[in-house]
Amino acid sequence: MKARVTVMPKSGVLDPQGKAIGHALEGLGFAGIGEVRAGKVIELELAETDPARAKQLAEEMARRLLANTVIESFRVDIA
């Protein structure tokens, strides 16, 4: 079973990478760009076959290692 963990900076946390991407897009001529936030996506192949248990495991992995929950939020999707 695959789990996808999406990690993003929490609202209000400075995101210099997102700001740099926004400036670069404007420099390339893309108009109308608002705030840009940059995060990361981690895909996990899990041996677990129960979707609820797989989600629980991926959430625990995110809390313990994949996301810094002080400044980042995360979402887990199971496929």
C-alpha positions as CSV (number, residue, x, y, z in Angstrom):
1,M,0.0,0.0,0.0
2,K,1.3,3.5,-0.8
3,A,1.2,6.4,1.5
4,R,1.9,10.0,0.4
5,V,2.8,12.4,3.1
6,T,2.6,16.1,2.2
7,V,4.5,18.5,4.5
8,M,4.0,22.2,4.3
9,P,5.1,25.2,6.5
10,K,2.4,26.3,8.9
11,S,0.6,29.5,8.2
12,G,2.6,32.4,9.6
13,V,5.9,30.6,9.4
14,L,8.5,32.3,7.1
15,D,9.0,30.4,3.9
16,P,12.1,31.8,2.1
17,Q,12.1,29.0,-0.5
18,G,8.5,29.9,-1.4
19,K,9.3,33.6,-1.6
20,A,12.3,32.9,-3.9
21,I,10.1,30.8,-6.2
22,G,7.5,33.5,-6.3
23,H,10.1,36.1,-7.2
24,A,11.6,33.8,-9.9
25,L,8.2,33.2,-11.4
26,E,7.6,37.0,-11.6
27,G,11.0,37.4,-13.2
28,L,10.0,34.9,-15.9
29,G,6.9,37.1,-16.7
30,F,4.2,35.2,-14.8
31,A,1.8,37.8,-13.5
32,G,-0.8,37.5,-10.8
33,I,1.2,35.3,-8.5
34,G,0.1,35.6,-4.9
35,E,1.9,33.9,-1.9
36,V,3.9,30.9,-2.8
37,R,4.6,28.2,-0.2
38,A,7.1,25.4,-0.8
39,G,6.8,22.0,0.9
40,K,7.8,18.4,0.3
41,V,6.1,15.2,-0.6
42,I,7.3,11.8,0.7
43,E,5.9,8.6,-0.9
44,L,6.1,5.5,1.2
45,E,5.5,1.9,0.1
46,L,4.1,0.1,3.1
47,A,3.6,-3.6,3.6
48,E,0.4,-2.9,5.6
49,T,-2.7,-3.9,3.7
50,D,-5.3,-2.3,6.0
51,P,-5.8,1.4,4.8
52,A,-6.7,2.6,8.3
53,R,-3.6,1.0,9.8
54,A,-1.4,2.2,6.9
55,K,-2.7,5.8,7.5
56,Q,-2.0,5.5,11.2
57,L,1.5,4.3,10.6
58,A,2.3,7.0,8.1
59,E,0.9,9.7,10.5
60,E,3.2,8.4,13.2
61,M,6.2,8.5,10.9
62,A,5.3,12.1,10.0
63,R,5.0,13.1,13.6
64,R,8.2,11.4,14.6
65,L,10.5,12.1,11.7
66,L,9.1,13.5,8.4
67,A,7.6,16.8,9.7
68,N,8.8,19.3,12.3
69,T,5.3,19.7,13.8
70,V,6.3,23.0,15.5
71,I,6.6,24.8,12.2
72,E,5.1,22.3,9.7
73,S,1.8,20.6,9.1
74,F,1.3,17.4,7.2
75,R,-1.4,15.4,5.4
76,V,-1.4,11.7,4.7
77,D,-3.1,10.1,1.7
78,I,-3.4,6.4,1.2
79,A,-3.6,4.8,-2.2
